[in-house]
Amino acid sequence: MSNVLTGKVRMRDATRERVLEAARTLGYQPNRVASALASGRYPSIALLTADITNLVNADIVKAVEAVCTPRAYTVTICHTDKDVDRERAHLDDLLGHRVAGLIAKAEGAEPSRYARLLDAGTRIVLIDNPILDLDLPIVRLDRPTVTREALACLAAAGHERIGVIVTDNPLPPGTIPTTGVLTDRFLAQGMVEQCAADLGLTIVVEARPLRSLADGRDAMLALLGRDQPPTAVFATTWLHTLGMLSVVNRMEAEERDRLGLIGAGVAEYLDAIAPWLSYVEIPAREQGRVAIELLFALLDGTAVPSRHEITLPLRLVERRSTAPRTSLRTA
């Protein structure tokens, strides 16, 4: 019965349903302690995330739990709050708990800490941020393609002064790490500037931390406070989009409608709070689902190349905020 509940045995749906119905009738619960003692590993998946209050990350958690629950795996949430010391502490703690697998959005802990988990038999799948020193499977988003689409959309609407809000890079301009974790903040500005150059566009970039709505708000205010403010703004992350909207929603309707705006986030939330806003749809639940299915493939013994990379496409949803504004073209 336990093999059916954990999905270890393949059988016809009708047979599986009869076993599950019998388990429900008898009130059967697998003895996870005994199972862990026998296998040397607890049926638990850890999910390392930077900010659980971020709705994008929350959707990833939902997707992971939706796949784990039918397989009788528990999900342990390790919230780092983008603090590398907390990331280190979580990784050290997971080593002692002998978790079966880890899905991680790495922030900056030493690769050796992840390597210790691998040596102990824990399977690892990364989200977004590769660890340069380790060959680990990863599920990423195709940000460059949709960034070019977003900038081209604003240019086609008549905007020649385009502002972009990106995550800041703590390293000197143009510097990219050659070891450790390659997070989005190291790549965001350079990627956006390269996309603009490919399109022959000149942009103004405001690079800010990605910790709260206030970071996006301050970036938007800085762009609008320039001597020659942009006539369009592209906020490339969910939190920066919320900050941008907190400024825009205080404008008079006529002033707001003169701006070209593109945000980024989960469709159902943006459709509810700003149905007029064009946005890059972040498929958070799909990313979580793909990551956990890849992890279970590893746990089930499926051969997965160590450098296996799955890149999910991003979709630009065009709404009223990117409607043509031919009167804004400069001489």
TORKOL-4160 file (C-alpha; in steps of 0.2 Angstrom, whole numbers, padded with zeros to 4 digits, m for minus):
331
<pt num="1" X="0000" Y="0000" Z="0000"/>
<pt num="2" X="0014" Y="0012" Z="0004"/>
<pt num="3" X="0021" Y="0010" Z="m0013"/>
<pt num="4" X="0005" Y="0015" Z="m0021"/>
<pt num="5" X="0004" Y="0030" Z="m0010"/>
<pt num="6" X="0021" Y="0036" Z="m0014"/>
<pt num="7" X="0019" Y="0032" Z="m0032"/>
<pt num="8" X="0034" Y="0020" Z="m0033"/>
<pt num="9" X="0023" Y="0006" Z="m0041"/>
<pt num="10" X="0015" Y="0009" Z="m0058"/>
<pt num="11" X="m0003" Y="0001" Z="m0060"/>
<pt num="12" X="m0019" Y="0004" Z="m0069"/>
<pt num="13" X="m0029" Y="0019" Z="m0063"/>
<pt num="14" X="m0044" Y="0008" Z="m0057"/>
<pt num="15" X="m0032" Y="m0003" Z="m0047"/>
<pt num="16" X="m0024" Y="0012" Z="m0039"/>
<pt num="17" X="m0040" Y="0020" Z="m0035"/>
<pt num="18" X="m0046" Y="0004" Z="m0026"/>
<pt num="19" X="m0030" Y="0004" Z="m0016"/>
<pt num="20" X="m0032" Y="0022" Z="m0011"/>
<pt num="21" X="m0051" Y="0019" Z="m0006"/>
<pt num="22" X="m0046" Y="0005" Z="0005"/>
<pt num="23" X="m0033" Y="0016" Z="0013"/>
<pt num="24" X="m0046" Y="0030" Z="0016"/>
<pt num="25" X="m0058" Y="0017" Z="0024"/>
<pt num="26" X="m0045" Y="0010" Z="0035"/>
<pt num="27" X="m0038" Y="0026" Z="0040"/>
<pt num="28" X="m0021" Y="0020" Z="0034"/>
<pt num="29" X="m0006" Y="0032" Z="0037"/>
<pt num="30" X="0012" Y="0026" Z="0031"/>
<pt num="31" X="0025" Y="0026" Z="0045"/>
<pt num="32" X="0037" Y="0039" Z="0039"/>
<pt num="33" X="0049" Y="0036" Z="0053"/>
<pt num="34" X="0051" Y="0018" Z="0049"/>
<pt num="35" X="0052" Y="0022" Z="0030"/>
<pt num="36" X="0066" Y="0035" Z="0034"/>
<pt num="37" X="0076" Y="0022" Z="0044"/>
<pt num="38" X="0075" Y="0009" Z="0031"/>
<pt num="39" X="0080" Y="0021" Z="0017"/>
<pt num="40" X="0091" Y="0032" Z="0026"/>
<pt num="41" X="0082" Y="0047" Z="0019"/>
<pt num="42" X="0066" Y="0056" Z="0025"/>
<pt num="43" X="0052" Y="0058" Z="0012"/>
<pt num="44" X="0054" Y="0077" Z="0012"/>
<pt num="45" X="0058" Y="0090" Z="m0001"/>
<pt num="46" X="0065" Y="0107" Z="0004"/>
<pt num="47" X="0062" Y="0123" Z="m0005"/>
<pt num="48" X="0074" Y="0137" Z="m0003"/>
<pt num="49" X="0066" Y="0154" Z="m0007"/>
<pt num="50" X="0072" Y="0171" Z="m0005"/>
<pt num="51" X="0056" Y="0180" Z="0000"/>
<pt num="52" X="0040" Y="0170" Z="0004"/>
<pt num="53" X="0029" Y="0186" Z="0004"/>
<pt num="54" X="0033" Y="0189" Z="m0014"/>
<pt num="55" X="0018" Y="0182" Z="m0024"/>
<pt num="56" X="0029" Y="0175" Z="m0038"/>
<pt num="57" X="0038" Y="0164" Z="m0025"/>
<pt num="58" X="0022" Y="0159" Z="m0016"/>
<pt num="59" X="0015" Y="0153" Z="m0033"/>
<pt num="60" X="0031" Y="0142" Z="m0035"/>
<pt num="61" X="0028" Y="0135" Z="m0017"/>
<pt num="62" X="0010" Y="0131" Z="m0022"/>
<pt num="63" X="0015" Y="0121" Z="m0037"/>
<pt num="64" X="0028" Y="0111" Z="m0028"/>
<pt num="65" X="0016" Y="0106" Z="m0014"/>
<pt num="66" X="0003" Y="0101" Z="m0027"/>
<pt num="67" X="0015" Y="0088" Z="m0034"/>
<pt num="68" X="0023" Y="0082" Z="m0018"/>
<pt num="69" X="0006" Y="0080" Z="m0008"/>
<pt num="70" X="0000" Y="0065" Z="m0019"/>
<pt num="71" X="0017" Y="0057" Z="m0017"/>
<pt num="72" X="0016" Y="0058" Z="0002"/>
<pt num="73" X="0031" Y="0070" Z="0002"/>
<pt num="74" X="0031" Y="0084" Z="0014"/>
<pt num="75" X="0038" Y="0101" Z="0009"/>
<pt num="76" X="0049" Y="0111" Z="0020"/>
<pt num="77" X="0050" Y="0130" Z="0016"/>
<pt num="78" X="0067" Y="0138" Z="0020"/>
<pt num="79" X="0065" Y="0157" Z="0019"/>
<pt num="80" X="0082" Y="0166" Z="0018"/>
<pt num="81" X="0075" Y="0184" Z="0016"/>
<pt num="82" X="0090" Y="0186" Z="0004"/>
<pt num="83" X="0102" Y="0184" Z="0019"/>
<pt num="84" X="0117" Y="0173" Z="0014"/>
<pt num="85" X="0120" Y="0169" Z="0033"/>
<pt num="86" X="0102" Y="0162" Z="0034"/>
<pt num="87" X="0104" Y="0153" Z="0017"/>
<pt num="88" X="0120" Y="0145" Z="0025"/>
<pt num="89" X="0111" Y="0140" Z="0041"/>
<pt num="90" X="0097" Y="0132" Z="0031"/>
<pt num="91" X="0108" Y="0122" Z="0021"/>
<pt num="92" X="0118" Y="0116" Z="0036"/>
<pt num="93" X="0102" Y="0111" Z="0044"/>
<pt num="94" X="0095" Y="0102" Z="0029"/>
<pt num="95" X="0111" Y="0091" Z="0029"/>
<pt num="96" X="0106" Y="0084" Z="0046"/>
<pt num="97" X="0088" Y="0081" Z="0041"/>
<pt num="98" X="0093" Y="0070" Z="0027"/>
<pt num="99" X="0080" Y="0077" Z="0015"/>
<pt num="100" X="0077" Y="0068" Z="m0001"/>
<pt num="101" X="0078" Y="0083" Z="m0012"/>
<pt num="102" X="0081" Y="0102" Z="m0013"/>
<pt num="103" X="0074" Y="0115" Z="m0025"/>
<pt num="104" X="0084" Y="0131" Z="m0022"/>
<pt num="105" X="0084" Y="0149" Z="m0028"/>
<pt num="106" X="0102" Y="0151" Z="m0023"/>
<pt num="107" X="0108" Y="0168" Z="m0017"/>
<pt num="108" X="0126" Y="0167" Z="m0012"/>
<pt num="109" X="0130" Y="0153" Z="0000"/>
<pt num="110" X="0147" Y="0144" Z="m0004"/>
<pt num="111" X="0145" Y="0130" Z="m0017"/>
<pt num="112" X="0153" Y="0119" Z="m0005"/>
<pt num="113" X="0138" Y="0119" Z="0006"/>
<pt num="114" X="0127" Y="0113" Z="m0009"/>
<pt num="115" X="0141" Y="0100" Z="m0013"/>
<pt num="116" X="0140" Y="0093" Z="0005"/>
<pt num="117" X="0121" Y="0090" Z="0002"/>
<pt num="118" X="0125" Y="0081" Z="m0015"/>
<pt num="119" X="0138" Y="0070" Z="m0007"/>
<pt num="120" X="0125" Y="0065" Z="0006"/>
<pt num="121" X="0113" Y="0059" Z="m0007"/>
<pt num="122" X="0101" Y="0074" Z="m0008"/>
<pt num="123" X="0096" Y="0078" Z="m0026"/>
<pt num="124" X="0096" Y="0097" Z="m0031"/>
<pt num="125" X="0087" Y="0107" Z="m0044"/>
<pt num="126" X="0090" Y="0125" Z="m0046"/>
<pt num="127" X="0078" Y="0139" Z="m0050"/>
<pt num="128" X="0084" Y="0154" Z="m0060"/>
<pt num="129" X="0101" Y="0156" Z="m0052"/>
<pt num="130" X="0115" Y="0144" Z="m0058"/>
<pt num="131" X="0130" Y="0139" Z="m0046"/>
<pt num="132" X="0145" Y="0141" Z="m0057"/>
<pt num="133" X="0155" Y="0128" Z="m0048"/>
<pt num="134" X="0142" Y="0114" Z="m0049"/>
<pt num="135" X="0134" Y="0105" Z="m0063"/>
<pt num="136" X="0116" Y="0105" Z="m0057"/>
<pt num="137" X="0100" Y="0105" Z="m0067"/>
<pt num="138" X="0091" Y="0122" Z="m0068"/>
<pt num="139" X="0074" Y="0129" Z="m0073"/>
<pt num="140" X="0076" Y="0147" Z="m0080"/>
<pt num="141" X="0065" Y="0160" Z="m0088"/>
<pt num="142" X="0069" Y="0167" Z="m0105"/>
<pt num="143" X="0071" Y="0185" Z="m0100"/>
<pt num="144" X="0082" Y="0192" Z="m0114"/>
<pt num="145" X="0069" Y="0188" Z="m0128"/>
<pt num="146" X="0054" Y="0195" Z="m0119"/>
<pt num="147" X="0064" Y="0211" Z="m0114"/>
<pt num="148" X="0068" Y="0214" Z="m0132"/>
<pt num="149" X="0049" Y="0212" Z="m0136"/>
<pt num="150" X="0044" Y="0224" Z="m0122"/>
<pt num="151" X="0057" Y="0238" Z="m0127"/>
<pt num="152" X="0052" Y="0236" Z="m0145"/>
<pt num="153" X="0033" Y="0237" Z="m0140"/>
<pt num="154" X="0037" Y="0254" Z="m0132"/>
<pt num="155" X="0047" Y="0260" Z="m0146"/>
<pt num="156" X="0033" Y="0255" Z="m0158"/>
<pt num="157" X="0021" Y="0265" Z="m0148"/>
<pt num="158" X="0030" Y="0281" Z="m0151"/>
<pt num="159" X="0042" Y="0282" Z="m0136"/>
<pt num="160" X="0060" Y="0287" Z="m0138"/>
<pt num="161" X="0065" Y="0290" Z="m0120"/>
<pt num="162" X="0062" Y="0274" Z="m0111"/>
<pt num="163" X="0066" Y="0271" Z="m0093"/>
<pt num="164" X="0069" Y="0253" Z="m0086"/>
<pt num="165" X="0069" Y="0248" Z="m0068"/>
<pt num="166" X="0081" Y="0233" Z="m0064"/>
<pt num="167" X="0089" Y="0224" Z="m0050"/>
<pt num="168" X="0105" Y="0232" Z="m0044"/>
<pt num="169" X="0122" Y="0224" Z="m0046"/>
<pt num="170" X="0133" Y="0226" Z="m0030"/>
<pt num="171" X="0149" Y="0223" Z="m0040"/>
<pt num="172" X="0158" Y="0236" Z="m0051"/>
<pt num="173" X="0149" Y="0240" Z="m0068"/>
<pt num="174" X="0153" Y="0226" Z="m0081"/>
<pt num="175" X="0159" Y="0214" Z="m0067"/>
<pt num="176" X="0152" Y="0196" Z="m0067"/>
<pt num="177" X="0157" Y="0183" Z="m0055"/>
<pt num="178" X="0167" Y="0168" Z="m0061"/>
<pt num="179" X="0163" Y="0157" Z="m0046"/>
<pt num="180" X="0149" Y="0155" Z="m0034"/>
<pt num="181" X="0131" Y="0159" Z="m0037"/>
<pt num="182" X="0126" Y="0169" Z="m0053"/>
<pt num="183" X="0111" Y="0178" Z="m0047"/>
<pt num="184" X="0099" Y="0189" Z="m0058"/>
<pt num="185" X="0106" Y="0205" Z="m0050"/>
<pt num="186" X="0123" Y="0202" Z="m0058"/>
<pt num="187" X="0115" Y="0201" Z="m0075"/>
<pt num="188" X="0100" Y="0211" Z="m0076"/>
<pt num="189" X="0107" Y="0228" Z="m0081"/>
<pt num="190" X="0119" Y="0222" Z="m0093"/>
<pt num="191" X="0106" Y="0211" Z="m0101"/>
<pt num="192" X="0093" Y="0225" Z="m0103"/>
<pt num="193" X="0107" Y="0237" Z="m0110"/>
<pt num="194" X="0112" Y="0224" Z="m0123"/>
<pt num="195" X="0094" Y="0221" Z="m0128"/>
<pt num="196" X="0092" Y="0240" Z="m0131"/>
<pt num="197" X="0108" Y="0241" Z="m0141"/>
<pt num="198" X="0102" Y="0226" Z="m0152"/>
<pt num="199" X="0086" Y="0237" Z="m0156"/>
<pt num="200" X="0096" Y="0253" Z="m0158"/>
<pt num="201" X="0087" Y="0261" Z="m0143"/>
<pt num="202" X="0094" Y="0272" Z="m0130"/>
<pt num="203" X="0087" Y="0269" Z="m0112"/>
<pt num="204" X="0089" Y="0276" Z="m0095"/>
<pt num="205" X="0091" Y="0263" Z="m0081"/>
<pt num="206" X="0087" Y="0264" Z="m0063"/>
<pt num="207" X="0095" Y="0249" Z="m0054"/>
<pt num="208" X="0088" Y="0246" Z="m0036"/>
<pt num="209" X="0088" Y="0232" Z="m0023"/>
<pt num="210" X="0074" Y="0220" Z="m0024"/>
<pt num="211" X="0068" Y="0219" Z="m0006"/>
<pt num="212" X="0052" Y="0229" Z="m0005"/>
<pt num="213" X="0039" Y="0239" Z="m0015"/>
<pt num="214" X="0048" Y="0255" Z="m0009"/>
<pt num="215" X="0063" Y="0250" Z="m0020"/>
<pt num="216" X="0052" Y="0251" Z="m0036"/>
<pt num="217" X="0043" Y="0267" Z="m0030"/>
<pt num="218" X="0060" Y="0276" Z="m0027"/>
<pt num="219" X="0066" Y="0270" Z="m0044"/>
<pt num="220" X="0050" Y="0277" Z="m0053"/>
<pt num="221" X="0051" Y="0293" Z="m0043"/>
<pt num="222" X="0070" Y="0295" Z="m0049"/>
<pt num="223" X="0065" Y="0292" Z="m0067"/>
<pt num="224" X="0051" Y="0305" Z="m0067"/>
<pt num="225" X="0062" Y="0317" Z="m0058"/>
<pt num="226" X="0075" Y="0318" Z="m0071"/>
<pt num="227" X="0077" Y="0334" Z="m0081"/>
<pt num="228" X="0071" Y="0324" Z="m0096"/>
<pt num="229" X="0060" Y="0311" Z="m0089"/>
<pt num="230" X="0056" Y="0296" Z="m0099"/>
<pt num="231" X="0039" Y="0295" Z="m0108"/>
<pt num="232" X="0039" Y="0276" Z="m0105"/>
<pt num="233" X="0045" Y="0264" Z="m0091"/>
<pt num="234" X="0047" Y="0245" Z="m0090"/>
<pt num="235" X="0048" Y="0238" Z="m0073"/>
<pt num="236" X="0056" Y="0221" Z="m0075"/>
<pt num="237" X="0052" Y="0212" Z="m0058"/>
<pt num="238" X="0036" Y="0210" Z="m0048"/>
<pt num="239" X="0041" Y="0220" Z="m0033"/>
<pt num="240" X="0047" Y="0234" Z="m0044"/>
<pt num="241" X="0031" Y="0234" Z="m0054"/>
<pt num="242" X="0021" Y="0236" Z="m0038"/>
<pt num="243" X="0032" Y="0251" Z="m0033"/>
<pt num="244" X="0030" Y="0258" Z="m0050"/>
<pt num="245" X="0011" Y="0256" Z="m0049"/>
<pt num="246" X="0011" Y="0265" Z="m0031"/>
<pt num="247" X="0017" Y="0280" Z="m0040"/>
<pt num="248" X="0007" Y="0279" Z="m0056"/>
<pt num="249" X="m0009" Y="0276" Z="m0046"/>
<pt num="250" X="m0007" Y="0293" Z="m0037"/>
<pt num="251" X="m0006" Y="0303" Z="m0054"/>
<pt num="252" X="m0021" Y="0311" Z="m0063"/>
<pt num="253" X="m0028" Y="0300" Z="m0076"/>
<pt num="254" X="m0023" Y="0311" Z="m0090"/>
<pt num="255" X="m0005" Y="0311" Z="m0084"/>
<pt num="256" X="m0004" Y="0293" Z="m0081"/>
<pt num="257" X="m0011" Y="0289" Z="m0099"/>
<pt num="258" X="0003" Y="0299" Z="m0107"/>
<pt num="259" X="0015" Y="0286" Z="m0100"/>
<pt num="260" X="0019" Y="0270" Z="m0108"/>
<pt num="261" X="0020" Y="0257" Z="m0095"/>
<pt num="262" X="0025" Y="0238" Z="m0094"/>
<pt num="263" X="0027" Y="0228" Z="m0078"/>
<pt num="264" X="0030" Y="0210" Z="m0074"/>
<pt num="265" X="0021" Y="0198" Z="m0063"/>
<pt num="266" X="0008" Y="0184" Z="m0061"/>
<pt num="267" X="m0006" Y="0187" Z="m0073"/>
<pt num="268" X="m0021" Y="0184" Z="m0061"/>
<pt num="269" X="m0014" Y="0197" Z="m0049"/>
<pt num="270" X="m0010" Y="0210" Z="m0061"/>
<pt num="271" X="m0026" Y="0208" Z="m0070"/>
<pt num="272" X="m0035" Y="0212" Z="m0053"/>
<pt num="273" X="m0025" Y="0227" Z="m0048"/>
<pt num="274" X="m0021" Y="0235" Z="m0064"/>
<pt num="275" X="m0031" Y="0228" Z="m0079"/>
<pt num="276" X="m0025" Y="0242" Z="m0090"/>
<pt num="277" X="m0006" Y="0238" Z="m0088"/>
<pt num="278" X="0004" Y="0229" Z="m0101"/>
<pt num="279" X="0015" Y="0216" Z="m0093"/>
<pt num="280" X="0027" Y="0202" Z="m0094"/>
<pt num="281" X="0018" Y="0186" Z="m0088"/>
<pt num="282" X="0029" Y="0177" Z="m0075"/>
<pt num="283" X="0024" Y="0158" Z="m0076"/>
<pt num="284" X="0028" Y="0155" Z="m0058"/>
<pt num="285" X="0017" Y="0140" Z="m0056"/>
<pt num="286" X="0024" Y="0132" Z="m0072"/>
<pt num="287" X="0042" Y="0135" Z="m0066"/>
<pt num="288" X="0038" Y="0127" Z="m0049"/>
<pt num="289" X="0029" Y="0112" Z="m0057"/>
<pt num="290" X="0043" Y="0109" Z="m0070"/>
<pt num="291" X="0056" Y="0110" Z="m0056"/>
<pt num="292" X="0048" Y="0098" Z="m0044"/>
<pt num="293" X="0044" Y="0086" Z="m0058"/>
<pt num="294" X="0063" Y="0087" Z="m0063"/>
<pt num="295" X="0068" Y="0083" Z="m0045"/>
<pt num="296" X="0056" Y="0068" Z="m0044"/>
<pt num="297" X="0064" Y="0062" Z="m0060"/>
<pt num="298" X="0081" Y="0062" Z="m0052"/>
<pt num="299" X="0074" Y="0054" Z="m0036"/>
<pt num="300" X="0066" Y="0040" Z="m0047"/>
<pt num="301" X="0083" Y="0036" Z="m0055"/>
<pt num="302" X="0079" Y="0044" Z="m0072"/>
<pt num="303" X="0095" Y="0049" Z="m0081"/>
<pt num="304" X="0096" Y="0068" Z="m0081"/>
<pt num="305" X="0111" Y="0077" Z="m0088"/>
<pt num="306" X="0120" Y="0086" Z="m0074"/>
<pt num="307" X="0120" Y="0102" Z="m0084"/>
<pt num="308" X="0102" Y="0100" Z="m0090"/>
<pt num="309" X="0094" Y="0117" Z="m0092"/>
<pt num="310" X="0075" Y="0120" Z="m0095"/>
<pt num="311" X="0071" Y="0138" Z="m0101"/>
<pt num="312" X="0053" Y="0143" Z="m0100"/>
<pt num="313" X="0047" Y="0156" Z="m0112"/>
<pt num="314" X="0039" Y="0173" Z="m0106"/>
<pt num="315" X="0024" Y="0181" Z="m0113"/>
<pt num="316" X="0021" Y="0200" Z="m0116"/>
<pt num="317" X="0003" Y="0204" Z="m0113"/>
<pt num="318" X="m0001" Y="0220" Z="m0121"/>
<pt num="319" X="m0015" Y="0232" Z="m0114"/>
<pt num="320" X="m0020" Y="0250" Z="m0115"/>
<pt num="321" X="m0003" Y="0256" Z="m0107"/>
<pt num="322" X="0006" Y="0252" Z="m0123"/>
<pt num="323" X="m0006" Y="0259" Z="m0135"/>
<pt num="324" X="0002" Y="0270" Z="m0148"/>
<pt num="325" X="0006" Y="0288" Z="m0143"/>
<pt num="326" X="0012" Y="0296" Z="m0159"/>
<pt num="327" X="0011" Y="0314" Z="m0151"/>
<pt num="328" X="0026" Y="0309" Z="m0140"/>
<pt num="329" X="0039" Y="0307" Z="m0153"/>
<pt num="330" X="0053" Y="0320" Z="m0152"/>
<pt num="331" X="0060" Y="0330" Z="m0166"/>
